[in-house]
Amino acid sequence: MLHFIIYDVLGTPAILVGLFSLIGLLLQEKAVSEVISGTLKTIMGFVILTSGAGIIANTLTIFSQLFEYSFHIQGVVPNTDAMAALAQKNYGTATAMIMVLGMLINIVLARLTPLKYIFLTGHHTLYMAAMLAVILSVGGLSGFWVVAIGAIILGAMMVISPAILQPFTRKITNTDDLALGHFGSTGYLISALVGKVVGKGSPSIEEVKVPKSLNFLRDSSVAISLTMMILFLVLVSVAGKSFVEETLSAGQNYIIFAIIQSLTFAAGVYIILAGVRMVIAEIVPAFKGIADKLVKDAKPALDCPTVFPFAPNAVIVGFLSSFVAGLVSMFLCPMFGLSVIVPGLVPHFFCGATAGVYGNITGGRRGAVVGAFAHGLLISFLPAILLPMMGDMGLGSTTFGDADFGVVGIILSHIIAIFN
């Protein structure tokens, strides 16, 4: 039963967000029809969002295979999902307890402090709980203290992470009713601050002027399709016809395969944007019940694609700039005695794109490019620094990818080392 509640209900983002939507509508004493409709539409919006993310992740996996084969790259690829799964094998009970108590502490902190954020990105809550369980357990703490300290850190992170971004999130969304709930917040904050420094006077990347003959590029779906098509065509040409058709495309012509993959990627982005719009349309009015009666002035903190519809050009620019920084870091990391970190396409897309949006809101075009580049360096160096620590804990095959995992993991590991 505990496994069902924690992993199947609280660990499933669509169900978790739908649950809070249900509670909010019930607290407002809405009609049964409105409660059912609002709850189901919220869940459906998140399912649509997740489906789009899955499509993009599959396409990026193929992109990564082409990239690594074409340029003979070897190294460690950060994978937060894989790390969390490995951690739960040996520390599953501690992970579950930290997650549940951390969510309760999140609500208490939102009620009692000025940080009025309810963190609704369930899978990231689970991943952070898993990392905390591993570090604290291996650090020699007893079961009670592992759960107690882990839950306090997690609950605090669940309000601090959205809070540090809210001044920028408010400008992006033009409302104070939404927050960003994603443990990549350190990277997005750095992108916004870098954008502020380098982007003075730079117009928004959403205001790019193009000749009339290229007006079709103002459609973000078309621009993303063409950008990815160029990248895929270059990669399949370098990888070669035989590798692509024998290994990846199941015999489909390698040029056609590249074109279809690029269009599939753009379709995934389109689906994400549609899902985000549906979630926002339902969760904001539903959350009014929680804000009025349970946690006054509460704001839902949602997953990073929440900001994508507000700056679609910054999404693709942020991804590419962050990825380029990842490539540069492959050569920089060994110079500092660190392992080679192969840029993982999934974190560089979702986190890099978000960093691009935050860089753009403070520094326009220059902010989007340079801010996302700074983010790309951060999510390359942090995993490289964290990797030896994970190795000491028996989890050295990969490492956590998103920025906050690196920051919390490194700081916590050093604090424990001081007391041991």
C-alpha positions in Angstrom: 0.0 0.0 0.0 2.8 2.4 0.9 4.6 1.6 -2.4 1.3 2.3 -4.3 0.8 5.7 -2.5 4.4 6.9 -2.9 5.5 5.6 -6.2 2.3 5.2 -8.2 0.3 8.2 -6.8 2.8 10.8 -5.5 5.5 9.8 -7.9 3.3 10.2 -11.0 3.3 13.9 -11.9 -0.1 13.8 -13.7 -1.8 12.1 -10.7 -0.2 14.4 -8.2 -1.2 17.6 -10.0 -4.6 16.2 -10.6 -4.9 15.4 -6.9 -4.1 19.0 -5.9 -6.6 20.2 -8.6 -9.3 18.0 -7.1 -8.6 19.3 -3.5 -8.7 22.9 -4.8 -12.0 22.4 -6.5 -13.5 20.6 -3.6 -12.4 23.4 -1.2 -14.2 25.9 -3.5 -17.3 23.7 -3.3 -17.6 23.6 -7.0 -20.4 21.5 -8.7 -19.7 17.8 -9.1 -19.5 18.3 -12.9 -16.9 21.0 -12.6 -14.8 19.0 -10.1 -14.7 16.0 -12.5 -14.1 18.1 -15.6 -11.3 20.2 -13.9 -9.6 17.2 -12.4 -9.6 15.2 -15.5 -8.5 18.0 -17.7 -5.6 18.8 -15.4 -4.5 15.1 -15.5 -5.0 15.0 -19.3 -2.9 18.1 -19.8 -0.1 16.6 -17.9 -0.4 13.3 -19.8 -0.2 15.3 -23.0 2.9 17.2 -21.7 4.5 13.9 -20.6 3.8 12.3 -24.0 5.4 15.1 -25.8 8.4 14.9 -23.5 8.6 11.1 -24.2 8.6 11.7 -27.9 11.5 14.3 -27.6 13.4 12.0 -25.3 13.2 9.1 -27.8 14.4 11.4 -30.6 17.2 12.8 -28.5 18.4 9.3 -27.7 18.8 8.6 -31.4 20.5 11.9 -31.8 22.9 11.0 -29.0 23.7 7.6 -30.6 24.4 9.3 -33.9 26.6 11.9 -32.2 28.6 9.5 -30.2 29.2 7.1 -33.1 30.0 9.9 -35.6 32.7 11.5 -33.3 33.8 8.4 -31.4 33.0 10.0 -28.0 33.4 8.1 -24.8 32.7 9.3 -21.2 30.0 9.4 -18.5 26.5 10.5 -19.6 24.6 12.1 -16.6 21.2 10.4 -16.1 19.1 11.5 -13.2 16.4 8.9 -13.9 18.9 6.0 -13.9 20.6 7.3 -10.7 17.3 7.5 -8.9 16.4 4.0 -9.9 19.8 2.7 -8.7 19.5 4.5 -5.4 16.0 3.1 -4.8 17.2 -0.5 -5.1 19.2 -0.3 -1.8 17.6 2.7 -0.1 14.0 2.4 -1.2 12.4 2.7 2.3 14.4 5.7 3.3 13.7 7.3 -0.1 9.9 6.8 0.4 9.9 8.2 3.9 12.0 11.3 2.9 9.6 12.0 0.0 6.4 11.8 2.0 7.7 13.8 5.0 9.4 16.2 2.6 6.1 16.9 0.9 4.4 17.5 4.3 7.2 19.9 5.3 6.7 21.7 2.0 3.0 22.3 2.9 3.9 23.4 6.4 6.6 25.8 5.2 4.2 27.2 2.6 1.6 27.8 5.3 3.9 29.3 7.9 6.5 31.2 5.9 6.4 33.9 3.1 7.5 31.1 0.7 4.0 30.2 -0.6 5.0 27.5 -3.1 3.6 23.9 -3.4 6.1 21.9 -5.4 4.1 19.7 -7.8 6.9 18.0 -9.9 6.5 14.6 -8.3 9.3 12.8 -10.1 11.8 15.4 -9.1 10.7 15.2 -5.5 11.3 11.4 -5.7 14.7 11.8 -7.4 15.9 14.4 -4.8 14.7 12.1 -2.0 16.6 9.2 -3.5 19.9 11.2 -3.6 19.5 12.4 -0.1 18.8 8.9 1.1 22.0 7.6 -0.5 24.3 10.4 0.7 23.0 10.4 4.3 22.9 6.6 4.6 26.4 6.1 3.3 27.5 9.1 5.5 26.9 6.9 8.5 23.6 8.4 9.9 21.1 6.1 11.6 17.7 5.4 10.0 15.8 8.1 12.0 18.3 10.8 11.2 18.5 9.9 7.5 14.8 10.4 7.2 14.5 13.5 9.4 17.4 15.4 7.9 16.6 14.3 4.4 12.9 15.4 4.7 13.9 18.8 6.1 16.3 19.4 3.3 13.8 18.2 0.7 10.9 20.3 2.1 13.1 23.4 2.3 14.3 22.9 -1.3 10.7 22.5 -2.5 10.0 26.1 -1.4 13.4 27.7 -1.9 13.8 26.5 -5.5 10.7 28.2 -6.8 11.2 31.2 -4.7 14.7 32.2 -6.0 13.2 32.1 -9.6 9.9 33.8 -8.9 11.0 37.4 -9.7 11.9 36.1 -13.2 9.1 33.6 -13.6 6.6 36.4 -12.9 8.1 38.5 -15.8 8.0 35.4 -18.1 4.4 34.4 -17.4 3.0 37.9 -16.7 1.3 36.6 -13.6 2.2 35.8 -10.0 -0.2 32.8 -9.9 2.4 30.3 -11.2 5.9 29.2 -10.2 8.5 26.9 -11.6 9.1 23.7 -9.6 12.1 22.0 -11.0 15.4 21.0 -9.4 17.4 22.8 -12.1 16.7 26.2 -10.4 20.4 27.0 -9.7 21.1 26.8 -13.4 18.1 28.9 -14.4 19.0 31.5 -11.8 22.6 31.8 -13.1 21.2 32.1 -16.7 18.9 34.9 -15.6 21.7 36.7 -13.8 24.2 36.3 -16.6 21.5 37.5 -19.0 21.1 40.6 -16.9 24.8 41.3 -17.1 25.4 40.7 -20.8 22.1 41.6 -22.3 21.6 45.3 -21.6 19.7 46.8 -24.5 19.4 43.4 -26.3 15.8 42.9 -27.7 13.9 39.7 -26.9 14.7 36.8 -29.1 10.9 36.5 -29.6 11.1 39.8 -31.5 13.5 38.6 -34.2 12.9 40.4 -37.4 13.1 38.3 -40.6 12.7 39.2 -44.2 9.2 38.6 -45.7 10.6 35.7 -47.8 11.5 34.0 -44.5 8.3 34.8 -42.6 7.6 31.1 -42.2 10.5 31.0 -39.6 8.3 33.1 -37.2 6.4 29.9 -36.7 8.4 28.2 -33.9 7.4 24.7 -35.0 8.8 25.3 -38.5 12.0 26.9 -37.1 12.5 24.0 -34.7 11.9 21.5 -37.5 14.4 23.1 -39.8 17.0 23.5 -37.1 16.8 19.9 -36.1 16.7 18.8 -39.7 20.0 20.4 -40.4 21.6 18.8 -37.3 20.2 15.3 -38.1 21.2 15.5 -41.8 24.8 16.4 -40.8 24.9 13.6 -38.3 23.5 10.9 -40.5 25.9 12.0 -43.3 28.9 11.7 -40.9 27.7 8.4 -39.4 27.2 6.9 -42.8 24.3 5.2 -44.6 25.1 1.7 -43.4 25.3 2.5 -39.7 22.0 4.4 -39.7 20.0 1.9 -41.8 21.4 -1.2 -40.1 21.4 0.1 -36.5 18.8 2.8 -36.1 16.3 3.2 -38.9 15.3 -0.5 -39.4 16.2 -0.2 -43.1 14.5 3.1 -43.8 16.6 5.4 -46.1 19.0 7.4 -43.8 18.0 10.8 -45.3 14.3 10.2 -44.9 15.0 8.9 -41.4 16.8 12.1 -40.5 13.9 14.2 -41.8 11.3 12.2 -40.0 13.3 12.4 -36.7 13.6 16.2 -36.9 9.8 16.6 -37.6 9.1 14.1 -34.8 11.1 16.3 -32.4 9.2 19.4 -33.5 5.9 17.5 -33.0 7.0 16.6 -29.5 7.7 20.3 -28.7 4.2 21.2 -30.1 2.6 18.5 -28.0 4.4 19.7 -24.8 3.2 23.3 -25.5 -0.4 22.1 -25.9 -0.2 20.1 -22.7 1.2 23.0 -20.7 -1.6 25.4 -21.9 -4.2 22.9 -20.8 -2.6 22.3 -17.4 -2.2 26.1 -16.7 -5.8 26.7 -17.8 -7.1 24.2 -15.2 -4.6 24.3 -12.3 -4.6 28.1 -11.7 -8.4 28.4 -11.1 -8.4 25.1 -9.2 -5.5 26.2 -7.0 -7.6 29.1 -5.8 -9.3 26.8 -3.3 -6.0 25.8 -1.7 -4.8 29.4 -1.8 -7.9 30.7 0.0 -8.6 27.9 2.5 -5.6 25.6 3.1 -2.4 27.6 2.4 -3.2 31.2 2.0 -1.8 32.7 -1.3 -0.3 29.4 -2.3 1.2 29.1 -5.8 1.6 25.8 -7.7 5.2 25.2 -8.7 5.1 23.2 -12.0 7.7 21.4 -14.2 10.1 23.3 -16.4 8.1 23.0 -19.7 5.6 25.4 -18.1 7.6 28.4 -19.4 8.1 27.0 -22.9 5.0 28.6 -24.5 6.0 32.0 -23.3 9.3 32.1 -25.4 9.4 29.3 -28.0 12.3 30.8 -29.8 14.3 31.0 -26.6 13.6 27.3 -26.1 15.5 26.1 -29.2 18.3 28.7 -28.8 18.7 27.7 -25.1 18.9 24.0 -26.0 21.6 24.6 -28.7 23.6 27.0 -26.6 23.6 24.7 -23.6 24.5 21.7 -25.7 27.5 23.6 -27.3 28.7 24.4 -23.7 28.4 20.7 -23.0 30.7 19.9 -25.9 33.2 22.6 -24.8 33.1 21.1 -21.3 34.2 17.7 -22.6 37.6 19.3 -23.3 37.7 21.5 -20.2 36.8 18.9 -17.6 40.0 16.8 -18.0 42.1 20.0 -17.7 40.8 20.2 -14.1 41.3 16.5 -13.4 37.7 15.7 -13.8 36.0 12.9 -15.8 34.8 13.5 -19.3 31.1 14.3 -19.1 29.3 13.5 -22.4 26.5 16.0 -22.9 23.2 14.3 -22.2 20.7 15.5 -24.8 17.7 15.3 -22.5 19.0 17.6 -19.7 20.5 19.9 -22.2 17.1 20.2 -24.0 14.7 20.5 -21.1 17.0 22.4 -18.7 18.9 24.3 -21.4 15.7 25.4 -23.1 14.4 26.6 -19.7 17.7 28.5 -19.1 17.3 30.1 -22.5 13.8 31.4 -21.5 15.2 32.9 -18.2 18.2 34.4 -19.9 16.0 35.9 -22.6 13.7 37.6 -20.0 16.6 39.5 -18.4 19.0 39.9 -21.4 17.1 39.4 -24.6 18.9 37.5 -27.4 22.4 37.8 -25.8 21.0 36.7 -22.5 19.3 33.6 -24.1 22.6 32.6 -25.7 25.1 33.4 -23.1 22.9 32.5 -20.1 22.1 29.1 -21.5 25.8 28.6 -22.3 26.7 29.3 -18.7 24.0 26.9 -17.7 25.5 24.2 -20.0 28.9 24.6 -18.3 27.3 24.3 -14.9 25.4 21.1 -15.7 28.7 19.6 -17.1 31.0 20.6 -14.2 28.6 19.8 -11.4 28.1 16.2 -12.4 31.8 15.8 -13.0 32.6 17.0 -9.4 29.8 14.9 -8.0 30.8 11.7 -9.8 33.7 10.6 -7.5 31.4 11.0 -4.5 28.8 8.8 -6.1 31.6 6.3 -6.9 32.5 6.1 -3.3 28.9 5.2 -2.6 28.9 2.4 -5.2 27.0 4.5 -7.8 29.9 5.5 -10.1 28.5 4.3 -13.5 26.6 7.6 -14.0 25.7 10.7 -12.1 22.8 13.2 -11.5 22.4 15.7 -14.3 20.3 18.7 -13.2 21.9 21.6 -11.4 20.3 21.4 -8.0 21.2 17.8 -7.5 24.9 18.7 -8.1 24.8 21.7 -5.7 22.9 19.8 -2.9 24.9 16.6 -3.4 28.3 18.3 -3.3 27.6 20.5 -0.3 26.0 17.7 1.7 28.8 15.3 0.9 31.4 17.8 2.1 29.5 18.6 5.3 29.2 14.8 6.1 33.0 14.4 5.4 33.8 17.1 7.9 31.9 15.3 10.7 33.3 11.8 9.8 
